[in-house]
Amino acid sequence: MSHSPPQPVPARPVPPLRGRRIVVTRAREQAGELVRALEELGAEVVLAPTIRIEPLADLEPLRRALSGLADYRWTVFTSQNTVHVVLERMSVWGLSANIFSQTRVAAIGPATADALDAGGVRVELVPTGYVAESLVDALALRDALRGARILIPRAATARDALPAGLQALGALVDVIAVYRTVPALGDGADLRQALLAGQLDVVTFTASSIVDHFVTAVGVDAARSGRFGVAAIGPVTADTARRYGMTVQVEPAEYTTAGLVKALVQYYGEGGKGKAET
């Protein structure tokens, strides 16, 4: 009786980010999607949220704006944070998402649009480029903005590119701050030590405010030490990192969490520029 030789077991593919220690700096309540995606690809994730989101104590201006939504041709959301704060306040005030049927809603990107959709708000416009300038262009193509009232709820500290761009087209823009970002990393001593020791491969940044708080926490010398790679979700965040003297190795073509993960794989995976030497 003959026996067939044992067949070799196919080698399991090596996860492309195996062995990489990747720092996730976004707010803890927002970090889950990025952390899961990186861990599924083999990365060791170091969660070091540099900020937390804090709704402003006085949100009466938001309540007044929501009560008069019919006066606004567009309401524009520029972050998931804004969406979460606005919808949470609406719940407290007993307001339904149906009030947004009185206006047209635009979102700066797909993640913000998804957050609105999950809250029952229909989004009419998402630009192809997920930055303020692209949103201005998309609104101008969709609508004649001269004389149009536009509501922009947003962070207390944010770029003025969106309201300034809309005002330049003749729109009447009401900007209402609904939250602020506050430090969440403490003195950053442990993270600073790990960075300077070269124990971390790459630090990810998903907003300019996160870069600011990161540098404050770990110190400018550590931030610009060059002992770690930098991955920034888009050009605005990347420019902020560069202003502090950091070199940005990873910047995705699509300014989303999925785009950032894909870019990290391309850079650090097999054949990428960041591939470890053997």
CORVEN-V575866 format. One record per residue. N is the residue number from 0. SS is DSSP state (helix for helix, strand for strand, loop for the rest). OMEGA is omega as a letter, one per 20 degrees, with the letter a starting at -180 (999 if undefined). NEAR is the number of other C-alpha atoms within 8 Angstrom. Layout:
<<N SS OMEGA NEAR> <N SS OMEGA NEAR>>
This chain:
<<0 loop a 2> <1 loop r 3> <2 loop r 4> <3 loop r 4> <4 loop r 4> <5 loop r 4> <6 loop r 4> <7 loop r 4> <8 loop a 4> <9 loop r 4> <10 loop r 4> <11 loop r 4> <12 loop r 4> <13 loop r 5> <14 loop a 7> <15 loop a 10> <16 loop a 12> <17 loop r 10> <18 loop r 7> <19 loop r 10> <20 strand a 12> <21 strand a 13> <22 strand r 12> <23 strand a 15> <24 loop a 16> <25 loop a 14> <26 loop a 11> <27 helix a 9> <28 helix a 5> <29 helix a 7> <30 loop a 11> <31 helix a 8> <32 helix a 8> <33 helix r 11> <34 helix a 10> <35 helix a 8> <36 helix a 9> <37 helix r 13> <38 helix r 10> <39 helix r 7> <40 loop r 10> <41 loop a 12> <42 loop r 13> <43 strand a 11> <44 strand r 11> <45 strand a 8> <46 strand a 8> <47 loop a 10> <48 loop a 12> <49 loop a 14> <50 strand r 14> <51 strand a 11> <52 strand a 10> <53 strand r 8> <54 strand r 8> <55 loop a 9> <56 loop a 4> <57 loop r 5> <58 loop r 8> <59 helix r 6> <60 helix r 8> <61 helix a 10> <62 helix r 8> <63 helix r 8> <64 helix a 9> <65 helix r 8> <66 helix r 6> <67 loop a 8> <68 helix a 11> <69 helix r 7> <70 helix a 7> <71 loop r 12> <72 loop r 10> <73 strand r 11> <74 strand a 12> <75 strand r 12> <76 strand a 15> <77 loop r 11> <78 loop r 10> <79 helix r 10> <80 helix r 7> <81 helix a 14> <82 helix a 12> <83 helix a 9> <84 helix a 11> <85 helix a 9> <86 helix r 10> <87 helix r 8> <88 helix r 8> <89 helix r 11> <90 helix r 9> <91 helix a 7> <92 helix r 6> <93 loop r 6> <94 loop r 8> <95 loop r 7> <96 helix r 10> <97 helix a 7> <98 helix a 9> <99 helix r 11> <100 helix r 7> <101 helix a 7> <102 loop r 12> <103 strand a 11> <104 strand r 13> <105 strand r 13> <106 strand a 15> <107 loop a 16> <108 loop a 14> <109 helix r 9> <110 helix r 8> <111 helix r 14> <112 helix r 13> <113 helix r 8> <114 helix r 11> <115 helix r 12> <116 helix r 10> <117 helix r 7> <118 loop r 8> <119 loop a 8> <120 loop r 10> <121 loop a 9> <122 loop a 12> <123 loop a 7> <124 strand r 9> <125 strand a 13> <126 loop r 11> <127 loop r 6> <128 loop a 9> <129 loop r 11> <130 loop a 9> <131 helix a 10> <132 helix r 9> <133 helix r 11> <134 helix r 14> <135 helix a 11> <136 helix a 8> <137 helix r 11> <138 helix a 10> <139 helix r 10> <140 helix a 7> <141 helix a 6> <142 loop r 6> <143 loop a 7> <144 loop a 11> <145 loop a 8> <146 loop a 7> <147 loop r 11> <148 strand a 12> <149 strand r 13> <150 strand r 13> <151 strand r 12> <152 strand a 12> <153 strand r 14> <154 strand r 11> <155 loop r 8> <156 loop a 5> <157 loop r 6> <158 loop r 5> <159 loop a 6> <160 helix a 8> <161 helix r 11> <162 helix a 10> <163 helix r 8> <164 helix r 10> <165 helix r 13> <166 helix r 10> <167 helix r 7> <168 loop r 9> <169 loop r 10> <170 loop r 13> <171 strand a 11> <172 strand r 11> <173 strand r 8> <174 strand a 9> <175 strand r 10> <176 strand a 10> <177 strand r 15> <178 strand r 13> <179 strand r 12> <180 strand a 10> <181 strand a 8> <182 strand r 9> <183 loop a 8> <184 loop a 10> <185 loop a 6> <186 loop r 6> <187 loop a 9> <188 helix a 8> <189 helix r 6> <190 helix r 9> <191 helix a 11> <192 helix a 8> <193 helix r 10> <194 helix a 12> <195 helix r 10> <196 loop r 7> <197 loop a 9> <198 loop a 8> <199 loop a 12> <200 loop a 10> <201 strand r 11> <202 strand a 13> <203 strand r 12> <204 strand a 15> <205 loop r 11> <206 loop r 11> <207 helix r 12> <208 helix r 7> <209 helix r 13> <210 helix a 12> <211 helix a 9> <212 helix r 11> <213 helix a 11> <214 helix r 11> <215 helix a 8> <216 helix a 12> <217 helix a 13> <218 loop a 10> <219 helix a 9> <220 helix r 6> <221 helix a 10> <222 helix a 12> <223 loop a 10> <224 loop a 9> <225 loop a 8> <226 loop a 8> <227 loop r 11> <228 strand r 12> <229 strand r 13> <230 strand a 15> <231 strand a 16> <232 loop a 17> <233 loop a 12> <234 helix a 8> <235 helix r 9> <236 helix r 14> <237 helix r 14> <238 helix r 8> <239 helix r 11> <240 helix a 13> <241 helix r 10> <242 helix r 7> <243 loop r 10> <244 loop r 8> <245 loop r 12> <246 loop a 10> <247 loop r 12> <248 loop a 7> <249 strand r 12> <250 strand a 13> <251 loop r 12> <252 loop r 6> <253 loop a 9> <254 loop a 11> <255 loop r 10> <256 helix r 9> <257 helix r 7> <258 helix r 12> <259 helix r 16> <260 helix r 11> <261 helix r 9> <262 helix r 11> <263 helix r 11> <264 helix r 11> <265 helix a 9> <266 helix a 11> <267 helix a 14> <268 loop a 12> <269 loop r 7> <270 loop a 6> <271 loop a 10> <272 loop a 6> <273 loop a 7> <274 loop r 10> <275 loop r 5> <276 loop r 3> <277 loop 999 2>>
